Amino acid sequence: MDLHFGDSKPTDEERAAVDALLGPPESAWEGAEDRTDADLRWARGGRAARERRDQLLPGLHAINDRVGWISEGALDYLCRRLTVPPAEAYGVATFYAMFAVKPRPAKVVHVCTDLACAAKGAAKVCAGLEARLGAAGAAAGGGVVWQESPCLGLCERAPAALVIQAGVPAGPLRPYATAVIGPATPDAVVLAATAPEAAPGEPAATMAVPQAGQQGLTLLRRVGVVDPASLDDYRAYGGYTALRRAFDLGPTDVIREVTDAGLVGRGGAAFPTGRKWQATASQAEGPHYVVCNADESEPGTFKDRVVMEGDPYSLIEAMTIAGYATGAHLGYLYIRGEYPRATRRLEHAIAQARARGFLGDDVLGQGYAFDIELRRGAGAYICGEETALFNSIEGYRGEPRSKPPFPVEKGLFGKPTAANNVETLVNVLPILSQGAAAFRAAESKLFCVSGNVERPGIYELPFGATLGELLDLAGRPETLKAVLLGGAAGGFVRPDEMDIPLTFEGTRAAGTTLGSGVVLAFDGTVPLPRLLLRIAEFFRDESCGQCVPCRVGTVRQEEALHRILDRTGAEAATDIALLREVGRAMKDASICGLGQTAWNAVESAIDRLGAYK
């Protein structure tokens, strides 16, 4: 292990940020400024410090939140505290889009330019900011820098922007302030950037749920009805009845109930949840872990954010049930770094659950110990892949692992792990409360509808409802041109295909995908070639670069789409042939789903919509 440190020293502020997370250093070996006689006699740290490598990502956040960027001195100090080679830590810090290793202003404005925001005028917002604050990435007067961003998960408020100001205490353990603007205008963004405290507050989570308060909802029934901060409100509306029934059933019967309900993963892979839990629980090696993947970064996806903001205790309860069923005593909740309000509400919910005995050494007096650690991502789409997420938590670059072994055998920290996304987990509550048979009879799905519709938001519909029925609820545009199902990794369908049933089997039979439930509708004002180019740019930027087919293929795909941006017919034929060849190579040889699906939307646009003809 190369532990070569540089000569740069941390500032007092940087040192304080790290020490607030890790505690003061115990010796000069860990970075203490004064060397004692004991330090000269023996070395301390080593293995004990290396076992805390999973604190690397929180440590980078601590520095970035306090100062706004990560200097060489701060990085070296963090590495000394954790016995991590600085070269490796630098590789981790530069992996994430939300971190900076070069000086920048404390206030950073992230302006979404992805699919939903592009359809709603993000280009005008960027042009207005360039005129007022200068070019993207250039520091403006008043200590502000703005930059274009991939999807911020605020699609129902498109176009959207997020302001993050470092070094401004906004609560316990939160040395940074945030402001969310949506729908964004140049004036509103400049106001929030220059004075974040003057920005208007975010609307209630119900604004993202057009069906809020309606009868017949299951997963969204508490959103807008209960106070998301109140544990008593949650319990009054059926909270923790599912966990109590889980304790009555026992772990084996909980897994049987989830299996009989037919619940499958709602993040896009549709793997049977009961089988995953059973495989994890049956592993002799321990400890076991539960991981909630709340890093929803697929463009157009925001359902998990709405659930976490509007009904956070449901996720805490569901993770506890998952831990009980799989024999885990610790769960990790990995949430997008771009979700400040969801993060605050989950922090509060976890603290309240601990204080009231719903988490801790003796959950509900049943002799079962379970707790949850919240980990913030830092802007990396690839960390939505479960093994990349494990690496991120462990303090490494968020790069996918080869399978097998599968996570149920060797997952987080090399131990058996059950990983599920937010929507999958909260479905466990009605399964246990109502029973598997009742759940199957009325199983529903969350859909993220945005783009050129009148009422964008999260919709809950029973499986089997058609695409046309969903778009009618959301206000279908009169000049519907195309619908993108499943996000950037999904596929386009035509306006005459509105009878597609919204099930995993139905969309597969129609030659497309349901994915995570993204439904992006585009009218005639959105130029399709530029939309496809934005998808290609997204995958090029988000490729982790680990495998050649994806690293090179995403670049070649973007280059080809640039060349044929304004071409059709014979002029585009050569590059379309190249796109097909590159797409097949990525699909067949990439190590993970990012590269395997990077060509899907472009392929469907060419074959289904007749793009470039």
C-alpha positions in Angstrom: 0.0 0.0 0.0 1.4 3.4 -1.1 0.8 5.9 1.7 2.9 8.7 0.2 1.5 12.0 1.6 2.3 15.4 0.2 3.4 18.5 2.1 0.1 20.4 1.9 -1.6 21.0 5.2 -5.3 21.4 5.9 -6.8 24.7 7.0 -8.3 24.9 10.4 -11.8 24.8 8.8 -10.9 21.7 6.8 -9.4 20.0 9.9 -12.5 20.8 11.9 -14.8 19.4 9.2 -13.0 16.0 9.3 -12.7 16.0 13.1 -16.5 16.7 13.5 -17.1 13.4 11.6 -14.3 11.2 12.9 -13.5 12.8 16.3 -10.1 14.3 17.1 -7.0 12.3 16.1 -5.5 10.2 18.9 -1.9 10.4 17.7 0.4 12.1 15.2 0.1 9.0 13.1 -3.6 10.0 12.5 -2.8 13.6 11.8 -2.5 15.2 15.3 -0.4 18.3 15.2 1.7 17.5 18.3 3.9 14.4 18.3 4.1 12.7 21.8 6.8 10.4 23.2 4.3 7.5 22.8 4.1 8.3 19.0 7.8 7.8 18.8 7.7 4.4 20.4 4.9 2.7 18.4 2.6 3.4 15.4 -1.1 3.5 15.9 -3.9 3.5 13.4 -3.2 1.0 10.7 -5.7 -1.8 10.5 -8.1 -0.2 12.9 -8.1 3.0 10.8 -8.4 1.1 7.5 -11.5 -0.6 8.8 -13.1 2.8 8.8 -12.5 3.3 5.1 -16.3 3.4 4.6 -16.1 6.9 6.2 -14.2 8.2 3.1 -17.3 9.3 1.2 -18.8 11.0 4.3 -15.4 12.6 5.0 -15.3 14.0 1.4 -18.8 15.3 1.9 -17.8 16.9 5.2 -15.0 18.9 3.6 -17.0 19.8 0.5 -20.0 20.9 2.6 -17.9 23.1 4.9 -15.5 24.7 2.3 -17.1 24.1 -1.1 -14.2 22.1 -2.6 -11.6 19.5 -1.5 -8.0 20.8 -1.3 -4.9 18.6 -1.4 -4.2 19.4 2.3 -7.7 18.4 3.3 -7.6 15.2 1.3 -4.2 14.3 2.8 -5.5 14.9 6.3 -8.6 12.7 5.7 -6.4 10.0 4.3 -4.1 10.1 7.3 -7.1 9.7 9.6 -8.4 6.6 7.6 -5.0 5.2 6.4 -6.1 5.5 2.8 -3.6 6.1 0.0 -4.1 9.7 -1.2 -3.9 8.5 -4.8 -6.9 6.2 -4.2 -8.8 8.9 -2.3 -8.2 11.4 -5.2 -9.6 8.8 -7.6 -12.7 8.6 -5.4 -13.1 12.3 -5.0 -12.8 12.9 -8.8 -15.4 10.2 -9.5 -18.3 12.2 -8.3 -19.8 15.2 -10.1 -20.8 17.1 -6.9 -17.2 17.3 -5.6 -14.5 19.7 -6.8 -10.7 19.3 -6.3 -9.9 22.8 -7.6 -11.0 26.0 -5.9 -14.5 27.2 -6.7 -17.0 29.5 -5.0 -19.0 28.3 -2.0 -22.3 28.7 -4.0 -22.8 26.3 -6.8 -25.9 26.3 -9.0 -26.8 23.0 -10.7 -29.2 23.6 -13.7 -30.9 20.5 -15.0 -30.6 20.2 -18.8 -31.9 16.6 -19.0 -34.9 15.3 -20.9 -37.9 16.6 -18.9 -36.2 20.0 -18.3 -35.0 20.2 -21.9 -38.6 19.8 -23.0 -39.7 22.6 -20.7 -37.2 25.3 -21.6 -33.9 24.5 -19.8 -32.0 26.0 -22.7 -33.6 29.4 -22.1 -32.7 29.2 -18.4 -29.0 28.4 -19.3 -28.9 31.3 -21.8 -30.2 33.7 -19.2 -27.7 32.6 -16.6 -24.9 32.9 -19.1 -25.9 36.5 -19.8 -26.1 37.4 -16.1 -23.5 35.2 -14.4 -21.1 34.3 -17.2 -20.2 31.0 -18.8 -21.0 27.7 -17.1 -18.2 26.8 -14.8 -16.8 30.3 -14.6 -16.9 32.0 -11.2 -19.2 35.1 -11.2 -19.3 38.1 -9.0 -20.8 37.4 -5.6 -19.0 34.1 -5.2 -21.3 32.0 -7.5 -20.6 29.4 -10.1 -23.3 27.7 -12.2 -23.1 24.4 -14.2 -25.3 22.3 -16.3 -26.5 19.1 -14.6 -28.1 15.8 -15.4 -31.5 15.0 -14.1 -32.1 16.4 -10.6 -35.2 14.3 -10.0 -37.4 17.4 -10.0 -39.1 16.6 -13.3 -42.6 17.6 -12.1 -41.3 21.1 -11.6 -39.2 21.3 -14.8 -37.1 23.2 -15.7 -35.4 22.9 -12.3 -32.2 24.1 -10.6 -30.5 23.3 -7.3 -28.4 25.8 -5.3 -25.9 24.4 -2.8 -24.0 26.9 -0.5 -21.1 25.5 1.5 -20.2 26.7 4.9 -23.7 27.9 6.0 -25.0 26.0 8.9 -28.6 24.8 8.2 -29.1 22.5 11.2 -27.2 19.9 13.3 -24.4 18.2 11.4 -25.4 20.1 8.2 -22.8 22.8 7.4 -24.4 23.7 4.1 -27.6 25.3 2.8 -29.7 24.4 -0.2 -32.4 26.0 -2.3 -34.5 24.3 -5.0 -36.0 26.3 -7.8 -38.7 24.9 -10.0 -40.1 25.9 -12.4 -36.9 27.9 -12.8 -36.4 31.2 -14.6 -33.1 33.1 -14.9 -34.4 35.7 -12.4 -35.4 33.1 -9.8 -32.2 31.2 -10.1 -30.0 34.4 -9.8 -32.0 35.5 -6.7 -31.6 32.0 -5.1 -27.9 32.0 -6.1 -27.1 35.4 -4.6 -29.3 35.0 -1.5 -30.3 31.3 -1.0 -32.1 32.3 2.3 -34.4 34.5 0.3 -35.5 31.8 -2.1 -39.1 30.6 -1.7 -39.5 27.3 0.1 -40.2 24.0 -1.7 -43.9 23.2 -2.3 -45.4 20.4 -0.3 -44.8 16.8 -1.5 -48.4 16.6 -2.5 -47.8 19.0 -5.4 -46.0 16.1 -7.0 -49.0 13.8 -6.5 -52.0 14.9 -8.5 -54.0 12.0 -7.0 -53.2 13.0 -3.4 -56.0 12.3 -1.0 -58.0 10.2 -3.4 -59.5 6.9 -2.3 -58.0 3.6 -3.5 -54.3 4.6 -3.2 -52.0 2.2 -1.5 -48.4 3.4 -1.8 -49.3 7.1 -1.9 -52.2 7.0 0.6 -50.4 8.9 3.3 -48.7 11.5 1.1 -50.3 14.8 1.8 -52.6 13.3 4.5 -50.1 12.9 7.4 -47.3 15.1 8.6 -44.1 13.5 7.3 -42.3 14.7 10.4 -44.7 13.1 12.9 -44.2 9.5 14.0 -47.6 9.7 15.8 -49.3 10.7 12.6 -47.7 7.8 10.8 -48.9 5.3 13.4 -52.4 6.8 13.4 -52.6 6.0 9.7 -51.6 2.3 10.0 -47.8 2.8 10.5 -46.0 -0.1 12.1 -48.9 -2.6 11.8 -46.9 -4.4 9.1 -43.8 -4.7 11.4 -45.9 -6.0 14.2 -47.4 -8.7 12.0 -43.9 -9.5 10.8 -42.8 -10.3 14.4 -46.0 -12.4 14.8 -45.1 -14.4 11.6 -41.4 -14.9 12.1 -38.7 -14.4 9.4 -39.5 -17.5 7.4 -43.2 -16.8 7.0 -42.5 -13.1 6.2 -40.4 -14.3 3.2 -43.1 -16.8 2.3 -45.7 -14.0 2.3 -43.5 -11.7 0.1 -42.9 -14.6 -2.3 -46.5 -15.5 -2.5 -47.4 -11.9 -3.2 -45.3 -12.1 -6.4 -43.5 -8.8 -5.6 -40.7 -8.1 -8.0 -38.1 -5.3 -8.0 -39.5 -1.9 -9.1 -36.2 -0.4 -10.1 -36.3 -2.0 -13.5 -34.8 -5.4 -13.2 -38.0 -7.0 -11.9 -36.2 -9.7 -9.9 -38.5 -11.6 -7.4 -38.0 -10.0 -4.0 -38.9 -13.1 -2.0 -36.2 -15.1 -3.8 -33.6 -12.4 -3.1 -34.5 -12.3 0.6 -34.6 -16.1 0.9 -31.2 -16.4 -0.7 -29.7 -13.8 1.6 -31.3 -15.3 4.8 -30.0 -18.8 3.9 -26.3 -17.7 3.8 -24.4 -19.1 6.8 -21.7 -16.4 6.6 -22.5 -13.2 8.5 -23.2 -10.5 9.2 -26.0 -9.9 6.7 -26.9 -6.4 5.5 -29.9 -4.7 4.0 -29.3 -1.9 1.5 -31.9 0.5 0.3 -31.0 1.9 -3.1 -32.5 5.4 -3.1 -30.0 6.8 -5.6 -32.6 7.1 -8.4 -30.7 8.9 -11.1 -32.5 7.6 -14.2 -33.6 10.8 -16.1 -37.3 11.3 -15.6 -37.5 9.3 -12.3 -38.6 11.0 -9.1 -41.1 8.5 -7.4 -38.7 7.5 -4.7 -38.0 11.1 -3.8 -41.7 11.8 -3.4 -42.2 8.8 -1.1 -39.2 9.7 1.0 -40.3 13.3 1.3 -44.0 12.6 1.9 -43.9 9.3 3.8 -40.4 8.7 5.2 -41.4 6.4 8.1 -42.8 3.9 5.7 -39.3 3.3 4.3 -37.9 3.0 7.8 -40.5 0.4 8.7 -40.0 -1.5 5.4 -36.2 -1.7 5.9 -36.7 -3.0 9.4 -38.9 -5.8 8.1 -36.4 -6.6 5.4 -33.6 -6.8 8.0 -35.7 -9.0 10.3 -36.6 -11.4 7.4 -33.0 -11.7 6.1 -31.2 -11.8 9.5 -29.6 -8.4 9.1 -29.0 -6.1 12.1 -27.8 -3.1 10.1 -29.2 -1.4 7.0 -27.7 1.3 4.8 -29.9 3.8 3.1 -28.0 5.3 0.1 -29.7 8.5 -1.1 -29.0 10.8 -3.9 -26.9 13.8 -3.0 -29.3 16.0 -5.0 -32.2 15.2 -2.7 -31.7 17.7 0.2 -35.3 17.7 1.5 -35.6 13.9 1.4 -32.3 13.6 3.2 -33.4 16.0 6.0 -36.7 14.2 6.5 -35.1 10.7 6.6 -32.5 12.0 9.1 -35.4 13.2 11.3 -37.4 10.0 10.8 -34.4 7.8 11.7 -33.7 9.8 14.8 -37.3 9.7 15.9 -37.6 6.0 15.3 -34.5 5.4 17.4 -35.8 7.6 20.2 -39.1 5.8 20.3 -37.8 2.2 20.2 -38.6 1.5 16.5 -34.9 1.2 15.8 -32.1 0.2 18.1 -31.1 -2.8 20.3 -34.6 -3.9 21.1 -37.1 -3.0 18.3 -40.6 -2.9 19.8 -39.4 -5.0 22.7 -39.1 -8.0 20.5 -35.4 -8.7 21.3 -34.5 -7.9 17.7 -31.7 -5.3 17.1 -31.7 -3.2 13.9 -30.4 0.2 12.9 -30.1 2.3 9.7 -27.1 4.4 8.5 -27.9 7.1 6.0 -25.3 7.6 3.3 -25.4 10.5 0.7 -24.3 9.9 -2.9 -22.4 12.6 -4.7 -23.7 12.7 -8.2 -22.9 9.4 -10.1 -25.7 7.6 -12.1 -23.7 4.4 -12.1 -24.1 4.1 -8.3 -27.7 3.1 -9.0 -26.2 -0.3 -10.0 -26.2 -2.3 -6.7 -22.5 -3.4 -6.7 -21.3 0.1 -7.7 -23.4 1.3 -4.8 -21.6 -1.2 -2.5 -18.2 0.1 -3.6 -19.3 3.7 -3.0 -20.4 2.9 0.6 -17.2 1.1 1.2 -15.1 4.1 0.2 -14.0 3.1 -3.3 -14.9 4.4 -6.8 -18.5 3.6 -7.7 -17.6 1.0 -10.3 -19.7 -2.2 -10.8 -18.4 -5.6 -9.8 -18.4 -8.7 -12.0 -21.1 -11.3 -11.1 -21.0 -14.0 -9.9 -20.6 -13.9 -6.9 -24.0 -12.2 -6.5 -24.8 -9.7 -3.7 -26.9 -12.3 -1.8 -23.6 -14.2 -1.4 -21.0 -11.5 -1.3 -22.4 -8.0 -1.3 -21.6 -5.0 0.9 -18.3 -5.6 2.7 -18.2 -9.0 1.1 -21.1 -10.2 3.1 -24.6 -11.5 2.1 -26.7 -8.4 1.2 -30.3 -7.8 0.2 -30.5 -4.7 -1.9 -33.9 -3.2 -2.9 -35.1 0.2 -4.1 -37.6 2.4 -2.3 -40.7 1.5 -4.1 -40.0 -2.2 -3.8 -39.5 -1.9 0.0 -42.6 0.1 0.7 -44.7 -2.5 -1.2 -43.8 -4.9 1.6 -46.1 -3.0 4.0 -49.4 -3.7 2.2 -48.3 -7.3 1.6 -48.0 -7.9 5.4 -50.9 -5.7 6.4 -53.4 -7.0 3.8 -52.0 -10.5 3.1 -50.4 -11.8 -0.1 -53.7 -12.7 -1.8 -55.3 -9.2 -1.3 -52.1 -7.6 -2.5 -52.0 -9.6 -5.7 -55.6 -8.7 -6.4 -55.0 -5.0 -6.3 -51.2 -4.6 -7.0 -50.3 -1.1 -8.1 -47.3 0.7 -9.6 -45.9 4.2 -9.4 -45.4 6.1 -12.6 -43.3 9.2 -13.1 -45.1 11.3 -15.7 -43.4 14.4 -17.0 -42.5 16.3 -20.2 -45.2 18.0 -22.2 -48.2 17.0 -20.1 -50.6 19.3 -18.3 -50.3 17.6 -14.8 -46.9 16.1 -14.4 -46.3 14.1 -11.2 -46.4 10.7 -9.6 -49.4 8.5 -10.4 -50.4 5.2 -8.8 -52.3 2.9 -11.1 -53.1 -0.8 -11.0 -50.9 -3.0 -13.1 -52.5 -3.5 -16.5 -53.7 0.1 -17.0 -52.8 1.3 -20.4 -50.3 4.0 -21.4 -53.2 6.0 -22.9 -55.2 5.9 -19.6 -52.2 7.1 -17.7 -51.5 10.0 -20.2 -55.2 11.0 -20.1 -54.9 11.4 -16.3 -51.8 13.5 -16.7 -53.2 15.6 -19.5 -52.0 14.3 -22.9 -50.6 16.9 -25.2 -52.7 17.6 -28.3 -49.7 17.1 -30.6 -48.1 14.1 -29.0 -45.0 13.1 -31.0 -43.4 10.3 -28.9 -43.4 8.8 -25.4 -40.2 7.6 -23.8 -40.8 4.6 -21.4 -38.2 3.7 -18.8 -36.1 6.8 -19.0 -32.8 7.3 -20.9 -32.2 3.5 -20.6 -35.7 2.7 -22.0 -37.4 3.0 -25.4 -39.6 5.3 -27.4 -43.2 4.4 -28.5 -45.4 6.0 -31.1 -48.6 8.1 -30.4 -50.6 5.2 -32.0 -49.4 2.7 -29.4 -51.4 4.0 -26.4 -53.0 0.6 -25.7 -49.8 -0.9 -24.4 -50.5 -2.4 -20.9 -48.3 -1.0 -18.3 -46.9 -4.2 -16.9 -43.5 -5.8 -17.2 -44.8 -8.5 -19.4 -47.0 -6.1 -21.5 -44.3 -3.7 -22.3 -41.8 -6.5 -23.1 -44.4 -8.0 -25.5 -44.7 -4.6 -27.2 -40.9 -4.5 -27.7 -40.2 -1.8 -25.1 -39.6 -1.7 -21.3 -41.4 -0.5 -18.2 -38.1 0.1 -16.4 -38.5 2.2 -13.2 -41.9 3.6 -14.4 -40.7 6.7 -16.3 -43.2 8.1 -18.8 -41.9 11.1 -20.7 -44.3 12.6 -23.2 -43.0 14.9 -26.0 -44.9 17.1 -28.3 -44.0 18.5 -31.7 -42.0 21.4 -30.2 -39.2 19.0 -29.0 -36.7 18.2 -31.8 -36.1 14.4 -31.6 -32.4 14.4 -32.9 -31.4 16.8 -30.1 -33.2 14.7 -27.6 -31.3 11.6 -28.7 -28.0 13.6 -28.6 -28.8 14.6 -25.0 -29.3 10.9 -24.1 -26.0 10.0 -25.7 -24.2 12.8 -23.9 -25.7 11.6 -20.6 -24.4 8.1 -21.0 -21.0 9.3 -22.1 -20.7 11.5 -19.0 -22.0 8.8 -16.7 -20.0 5.8 -17.9 -17.6 4.9 -15.1 -15.0 3.9 -17.8 -14.2 0.6 -16.3 -15.0 -1.6 -19.4 -14.0 -0.8 -22.9 -17.3 -1.5 -24.7 -19.1 1.2 -22.6 -16.2 3.6 -22.2 -15.5 3.8 -26.0 -19.0 2.9 -27.2 -20.8 5.8 -25.5 -18.3 8.2 -27.0 -18.6 6.8 -30.5 -22.4 6.9 -30.1 -22.4 10.6 -29.2 -19.9 11.4 -32.0 -22.2 9.7 -34.6 -25.3 11.5 -33.4 -23.4 14.8 -33.6 -22.6 14.1 -37.2 -26.1 13.3 -38.2 -27.8 15.9 -36.1 -29.2 17.7 -39.2 -29.0 14.8 -41.7 -31.5 12.3 -43.0 -31.8 9.5 -45.4 -28.7 8.5 -47.4 -26.6 11.2 -45.7 -27.2 9.5 -42.3 -27.1 5.9 -43.4 -23.4 5.3 -42.8 -23.5 6.6 -39.3 -26.7 4.7 -38.5 -25.0 1.5 -39.5 -22.1 2.4 -37.2 -24.5 3.2 -34.4 -26.0 -0.3 -34.8 -22.6 -1.9 -34.7 -21.5 0.0 -31.6 -24.9 -0.5 -29.9 -24.6 -4.3 -30.3 -21.1 -4.3 -28.9 -22.2 -2.3 -25.9 -25.2 -4.5 -25.3 -23.3 -7.8 -25.6 -20.0 -6.9 -23.8 -20.6 -4.2 -21.2 -20.1 -5.2 -17.6 -23.3 -3.7 -16.3 -26.7 -2.3 -17.3 -25.4 1.2 -18.2 -23.5 0.1 -21.2 -26.0 -2.7 -22.0 -28.9 -0.2 -22.3 -27.1 3.0 -23.5 -28.2 2.2 -27.1 -31.9 1.3 -26.3 -33.5 4.7 -26.7 -31.6 5.6 -29.9 -32.3 2.2 -31.4 -36.0 2.5 -30.7 -36.1 6.1 -32.1 -34.5 4.9 -35.3 -36.6 1.7 -35.8 -39.9 2.8 -34.2 -40.2 6.5 -34.8 -38.3 6.6 -38.1 -35.7 9.1 -36.9 -33.3 10.4 -39.5 -35.4 9.0 -42.5 
